[in-house]
Amino acid sequence: MKLIIAFIAKDAEMQAAIEHVQKQLDVAKKSWKEYEQRALIAEAALEKYQQGVEKTERYEKEIKEKNLLIGKLRHEAIILNEHLVEAMRKLKEEANEDSVDRQLISNLLIGFLNTPRGDRKRYDILTIIANVLHLTEEEKEQIGLLRPKQSLGSPPPTAIEQPVTESFTDAWISFLLKESSPLRRNRSAVTLSSTENHIDL
């Protein structure tokens, strides 16, 4: 009888121990599921963070490339601006030179029209005008600076008269520039209108 009672007590203790272990196992399983869920959430967060880091690195790379491009474009803009300024300066210089040439031609024409026919200065003035305007040989023939071509095989056209000296030409230009005043231009207007249809040496 005592053995039976002892066996029953022993069995009850074992059953209680088993139930206790089962409860602990259930708690462990529940905790494991919770930890597993947390781990999944953490992995998702880590992956999202890594994606954000990759995006940030890509954005940083794009920003650096765009900054380099902006710097290159600024450098090109500076160079283009310098070229534009230089081109504008040259255009102004050329415009000033053209203005001087027009003034010079005007003075030369006034001097030519006010010089008596047969005076050698008329030839010198025409020579200066031809040089300033870069006239061709044919154009020089038309205004009488060169003799017309005779025929094929004939000598090349020669000047009717040779200029005296270069220094005389320079002196004559200076003289015309000094003498061509507004009053002189108005006075020569009558001569210009009367001789514009017939100018010869």
Contacts in CASP RR format, 6 or more apart in sequence:
PFRMAT RR
TARGET T0000
AUTHOR 0000-0000-0000
METHOD contacts of the structure
MODEL  1
MKLIIAFIAKDAEMQAAIEHVQKQLDVAKKSWKEYEQRALIAEAALEKYQ
QGVEKTERYEKEIKEKNLLIGKLRHEAIILNEHLVEAMRKLKEEANEDSV
DRQLISNLLIGFLNTPRGDRKRYDILTIIANVLHLTEEEKEQIGLLRPKQ
SLGSPPPTAIEQPVTESFTDAWISFLLKESSPLRRNRSAVTLSSTENHID
L
101 132 0 8 1.000
104 132 0 8 1.000
104 173 0 8 1.000
104 177 0 8 1.000
105 129 0 8 1.000
105 132 0 8 1.000
105 133 0 8 1.000
106 180 0 8 1.000
106 185 0 8 1.000
107 176 0 8 1.000
107 177 0 8 1.000
107 180 0 8 1.000
108 125 0 8 1.000
108 128 0 8 1.000
108 129 0 8 1.000
108 132 0 8 1.000
108 173 0 8 1.000
108 176 0 8 1.000
109 129 0 8 1.000
109 192 0 8 1.000
110 176 0 8 1.000
110 180 0 8 1.000
110 184 0 8 1.000
110 185 0 8 1.000
110 188 0 8 1.000
110 192 0 8 1.000
111 125 0 8 1.000
111 176 0 8 1.000
111 179 0 8 1.000
111 180 0 8 1.000
111 188 0 8 1.000
112 122 0 8 1.000
112 125 0 8 1.000
112 126 0 8 1.000
112 129 0 8 1.000
112 199 0 8 1.000
113 188 0 8 1.000
113 191 0 8 1.000
113 192 0 8 1.000
113 195 0 8 1.000
113 199 0 8 1.000
114 184 0 8 1.000
114 188 0 8 1.000
114 191 0 8 1.000
115 121 0 8 1.000
115 122 0 8 1.000
115 125 0 8 1.000
117 200 0 8 1.000
117 201 0 8 1.000
118 201 0 8 1.000
120 161 0 8 1.000
120 164 0 8 1.000
121 172 0 8 1.000
122 201 0 8 1.000
123 145 0 8 1.000
123 160 0 8 1.000
123 161 0 8 1.000
123 163 0 8 1.000
123 201 0 8 1.000
124 163 0 8 1.000
124 164 0 8 1.000
124 168 0 8 1.000
124 169 0 8 1.000
124 172 0 8 1.000
125 172 0 8 1.000
125 176 0 8 1.000
126 143 0 8 1.000
126 144 0 8 1.000
126 145 0 8 1.000
126 201 0 8 1.000
127 145 0 8 1.000
127 163 0 8 1.000
127 169 0 8 1.000
128 169 0 8 1.000
128 172 0 8 1.000
128 173 0 8 1.000
129 135 0 8 1.000
130 139 0 8 1.000
130 140 0 8 1.000
130 143 0 8 1.000
130 145 0 8 1.000
135 143 0 8 1.000
135 145 0 8 1.000
137 146 0 8 1.000
137 157 0 8 1.000
140 146 0 8 1.000
141 147 0 8 1.000
141 148 0 8 1.000
141 149 0 8 1.000
141 157 0 8 1.000
143 199 0 8 1.000
144 160 0 8 1.000
144 200 0 8 1.000
144 201 0 8 1.000
145 159 0 8 1.000
145 160 0 8 1.000
146 157 0 8 1.000
146 158 0 8 1.000
146 159 0 8 1.000
146 160 0 8 1.000
147 157 0 8 1.000
147 158 0 8 1.000
147 160 0 8 1.000
148 157 0 8 1.000
149 157 0 8 1.000
160 201 0 8 1.000
163 169 0 8 1.000
END
